[in-house]
Amino acid sequence: MIYKSDEGRQLVEQRYREHLDAWPVPREERRIDTAAGETFVVISGPVDAPPLVVLHGSGANASTWRADITDWSSRSRVYAVDLVGEPGFSAPTRLALDSDATANWLEEVLDGLGLGTVALAGMSLGGWTALDYVLRRPGRVSALVLLCPGGLGKHRYGWLVKAIGLRMIGRHSARDMARTGLGLDGPEADPILDDVELTFAHFVPRPVSLPIFRDEQLREVDIPVLVIVGERDALFDSARTAERARGAFTRGEVRLLPGVGHALLNQTAAVGDFVQSHTG
């Protein structure tokens, strides 16, 4: 079970459906059968535009991209995929991260969508999933975007220990924990924090850390790569992520954003411009 209760699942899914109903551009919803179960995909943009596949982070779904989709779908045919095992409309299957299972799943999704070579973008867990796929299926991806990705810098747990301690003595709410972990503040953050607070009241996240990729693996990536990380990322060692990316990706571009946490807002144009310059 990825939810604490069926009632909680219904509340999270209802919020997700509300976001989809408010999707700012025309969309198509597809469900792709895979060995890991059904996978839900939201598709926007011209049918004949270059394909861009986007993968959200842990504890999220395709609504992650609702602030980006207007721009991206004006240049690309965007396929926003709900990761399996996460609080979207895909199957609740949790795949083994130390195996070929995740790459096999994504390959089945791309095949089911009738896609050949694609640009691929992922955030956090989605970034790890995207990079894992590129390493295991070379030649299928033309350009790669990694937003605060896992798998390069180690997980950080200090913020969580401190936040749990403060919550136990009544000085920290679940919303405060989300704000600290994501590095969000101000009115712009409130809708995101609303979703995070609701989701994690009912959703059970993965209990394992993301495997770290080896340097020799990273050096095998021979496609354009854009890596964007926040200097103050509380979840991953972003300085190490940037350092390893700069040293390993021969065609990489790395941006370490000062004063920014794990949640990367306002990167729509940066991602769209990079993808457009390396596709179609």
Disulfide bonds with the S-S distance in Angstrom:
none
